Amino acid sequence: MKKTSQCFACLMCLAVTLAVVGNSMLTKVDGAQAALAHGNVTAAVNKLHALEHEVEAQRGKRLADAEADRILALIAALLDSLS
């Protein structure tokens, strides 16, 4: 669970740093974190998948490829730790 908390912290920092894409990324991170805090792993996973889709949609637009890759790597690490 410590690894999961660290990944969420890193993801939150990136989402805040990349707030240029709007509040929706941060909202998805918050939602996943809240779901996990309530023991709802399925909802957390669904929120993280939604975040993946948003990152891909913003790739090359509001997110550079390197930024998108970093966020997707953190999401993948989180999903791996939740499975």
Backbone torsions as a table, in degrees:
resi	resn	phi	psi	omega
1	MET	NA	-27.8	179.2
2	LYS	-62.7	-42.1	178.8
3	LYS	-60.9	-41.6	179.0
4	THR	-61.2	-44.6	179.0
5	SER	-62.4	-41.3	178.7
6	GLN	-65.1	-41.4	178.7
7	CYS	-64.0	-42.1	177.6
8	PHE	-62.1	-40.6	179.7
9	ALA	-63.2	-44.1	178.1
10	CYS	-64.2	-43.4	180.0
11	LEU	-64.2	-39.9	177.8
12	MET	-62.7	-43.5	178.3
13	CYS	-61.0	-44.0	178.3
14	LEU	-64.7	-42.0	-179.7
15	ALA	-62.7	-40.9	178.3
16	VAL	-67.0	-44.7	179.7
17	THR	-60.9	-36.7	-177.0
18	LEU	-99.4	32.3	-177.8
19	ALA	-61.0	-8.2	177.9
20	VAL	-58.0	-25.6	179.4
21	VAL	-81.9	-0.4	177.3
22	GLY	104.4	177.3	-175.4
23	ASN	-78.2	-13.8	-172.5
24	SER	-65.9	-33.1	176.9
25	MET	-64.5	-46.7	179.9
26	LEU	-63.0	-38.3	178.2
27	THR	-62.8	-39.9	179.0
28	LYS	-67.1	-40.2	177.7
29	VAL	-63.6	-46.5	178.0
30	ASP	-58.1	-44.3	-179.2
31	GLY	-62.9	-41.3	178.7
32	ALA	-65.9	-41.8	180.0
33	GLN	-64.8	-42.3	179.2
34	ALA	-64.8	-43.0	179.2
35	ALA	-60.7	-42.9	179.6
36	LEU	-65.4	-38.7	178.8
37	ALA	-62.2	-28.1	178.5
38	HIS	-93.9	8.3	177.3
39	GLY	79.5	11.4	-178.7
40	ASN	-97.2	82.4	-177.0
41	VAL	-64.7	-38.4	-179.2
42	THR	-60.4	-44.8	178.5
43	ALA	-64.6	-39.8	178.5
44	ALA	-62.1	-44.2	179.0
45	VAL	-62.4	-42.4	179.2
46	ASN	-62.1	-41.1	177.9
47	LYS	-63.7	-40.9	179.8
48	LEU	-67.3	-36.6	175.6
49	HIS	-66.1	-38.1	176.1
50	ALA	-62.8	-39.0	177.5
51	LEU	-64.7	-40.5	176.0
52	GLU	-56.1	-46.5	-179.6
53	HIS	-62.3	-41.0	179.5
54	GLU	-65.4	-41.8	178.6
55	VAL	-61.5	-45.8	178.4
56	GLU	-61.7	-38.1	179.8
57	ALA	-66.6	-29.5	-178.4
58	GLN	-92.8	-7.5	179.1
59	ARG	-59.4	128.5	179.3
60	GLY	80.6	-4.8	177.5
61	LYS	-109.9	-86.4	179.2
62	ARG	-93.8	-10.8	177.2
63	LEU	-121.1	130.8	172.2
64	ALA	-69.9	158.2	180.0
65	ASP	-56.1	-42.4	-179.0
66	ALA	-63.8	-39.7	177.9
67	GLU	-64.8	-45.7	179.2
68	ALA	-61.0	-42.8	179.9
69	ASP	-61.5	-41.3	179.4
70	ARG	-64.1	-44.3	-179.6
71	ILE	-65.2	-44.6	-179.6
72	LEU	-63.8	-34.2	177.6
73	ALA	-66.1	-40.1	177.5
74	LEU	-66.3	-41.7	178.2
75	ILE	-61.9	-43.6	179.9
76	ALA	-61.1	-40.9	178.7
77	ALA	-64.2	-40.4	177.6
78	LEU	-64.0	-47.7	-179.5
79	LEU	-60.6	-39.7	178.7
80	ASP	-63.7	-40.1	-179.2
81	SER	-71.9	-20.4	-179.8
82	LEU	-90.9	-12.1	-177.4
83	SER	-89.7	NA	NA
